[in-house]
Amino acid sequence: MDRRRWGWTLLIYTVLTLLYTMPLPFQLRSHLLKEGDAALAAWTVGWNAYQIWHDPRHIYQAPILYPHRYSLAFAENLILPSVVVSPLYILTQDPILTTNLLLLATFVVTGLSGFRLAYELSGHYWGSLLAGFLMAFNGFRFGHAPRLQLLMGFWIPLALYFLVRCLRTGRFSAWVGLVGAWVGQWLSCIYFGVFLTIALTVLMPVSLLLYWRQTTWRLSVRRLAGWVGIAGAGASVVAVVLRPYWVVHQTHRVAASADEIARYSASWANYWPLSGWPFPIPEGWGVRDPYFVASLAAYMLFPLALRGWTRWHWVPATVGAVALFASFGSQNPVYMALYDVLPILGATRAPSRWSYLVIVAVSVLAATGARVLAEWTRWGWRLVLGGLIGVLALGSAWYGPLTTESSWARVPAVYRWLAKASPGPVLELPAWDHLIVWLRYHFYTVIHRHPTIYGVVSYPPESVFLMVRMAGEWPGVPSWFVLKELGFRYVIIHRLHLVGTPSHEELLRSLAPFQGWIQSAFEVEDSTVLVLNTEALARDLPDSGQSLGRWTWDPSWRLAFNDRPDDSGDVLLDGNPDTVWYGPWDPHTTSLTLDLGRPHRVHAIAVLGERRDRTPFYFEGSLDGQSWQSIPAVPDGLWLNIPRLRQSPRKVYIFPPYRSWRYLRIYRAPSDARRVTLRDIAVAIAEP
């Protein structure tokens, strides 16, 4: 195909993008799509684009979920799209503009990549133009428009195009393109990276069976070595990208539950084409997600592809079949078996998103159907039928103007001040509030880039919520403990969100007992900024920055289970992780009580079990063994103050430092494991 036609194709998809995304093209610097995921996408792009130029080695150390490592890996990374727009971001420092331009570009690029695949298989320009349109403009993409990563599926048709070219010609460049598209998908969207990898894993043996003796080229040792080398290089890049995700999964069990899989699985109704304009939704089908639906025009042309079928059409057909099979999720026993085996599949909690690959397959085959229809009909009928199909395609892809909001564009004055302040972690209050407040704390870190414990991600670590709860007891001692242990430098109090909306002066009067821990306090617009006196905190709460106290394994202490006569003190209090206790643990009834002999000021407990057992423990304390109080311990695994055993304990639970206990009761939640392995229990007490 000549360059002129490519130019017209680019122009057509660009004009359609501007029409179908109205009014966003006129609000590029002032508005985001009206859903929280759009702000998260803008934050991700802004953080990545900045970090790529300043410190790319630590791109996963994002300023959220402090102090957890690889905090960017708790959600999608969008690394490659961020690289593309990073020069623009460096020039403008505008995450909203760069994100919106990226969003618009995905429609054009998806159309072009879909067009290229369809033209390779059909050789029909107008049918391929329709296929690219159906892949770029459909309910799935508009339904997920705020989730920028789910608009990055253009690598899938591009990978299939290079696979077909590779099978047809055996050219090394086609293999490089296939591996490059596969890597590009992993760097753009983890979800689709998983889907494309599984699809290619199925396609490769199918391709070998179908095309081994049908290609004009043959494998040689030299060619095979080159292919393996390129595939290995691509796999190395993907491994680097996925390593932080693996670390996060090992530490925090990032995986969807079976209930979530069931909730986000597709059904046959999701593929019914008569949804949206101009057709009503049949009432009998019940509640549905219309963004899974393919276009009626594609379904009309799809059967005609059988007439123009070639051996290369098995590539998109196989992908579509695999995707349709997988999209049913919990209704599919094979999918659930893989879900139990593959951790990365558990992290992709919405099997219904496989439906985009079904849309790709149906659209590509529809292009061949359009070619067959054109060959069957005369020019006049061709014009009439082509117009009808065009109207159906354009109409079924129209979901009305996009809903946008401008509230994210105005940066509050306190964040502009923070952007110029010296580095240091920031705690924003109120701490325990509606999710949209957390989202604003999260989003504006792209402006000031100071670490914060907040983070709106798919699978937040449990310790974040516990730390936030303790910080939410402001200005009680537990909140100061969190500030001290995590090394916070600033506290930002948004008074408009506090009960009663106190003034700056009223707030300072309430903080009078803690003035010694505050270096300075001032007002910025409607917020109060506290700069903490870290030296005073270290002096008055002396274990800040030091060990948590004297770690003790005292065999004279008593340690016993409440529901059986086991006396495991000689094993769990000997400071030797090679001695192991293993036994049944009923989370509904079992607890383990530690008697310290007399009251001690307990700062932490280290529970050493098996590394694969990441289920947290919970604690109660008592002075007399009769009345018990829940202890809001902060489970960690990331704190530096870990006892120096020959094998580091899996969990260190840090307590508020203002209470003493003689008895400590250790238990687990009712949904936890039934059998437990314990190696050691160490206690950090305040006495020298």
Helices and strands as residue ranges (DSSP letters): H 3-20, G 24-26, E 32-33, H 36-54, G 56-58, G 71-74, H 79-92, H 95-122, H 125-136, H 139-143, G 148-151, H 155-169, H 172-188, H 190-211, H 221-252, H 258-263, G 268-271, G 283-285, G 290-292, H 296-301, G 302-306, G 311-313, H 314-327, G 329-331, H 333-341, H 343-347, G 351-354, H 355-376, H 379-396, E 404-405, H 413-420, E 426-429, H 435-443, H 445-448, H 462-471, H 477-485, E 490-494, G 495-497, H 504-510, G 512-517, E 518-524, E 527-532, H 534-540, E 550-552, E 558-561, H 569-572, E 581-584, E 592-600, E 602-609, E 618-622, E 629-630, E 634-635, E 651-654, E 661-667, E 675-685
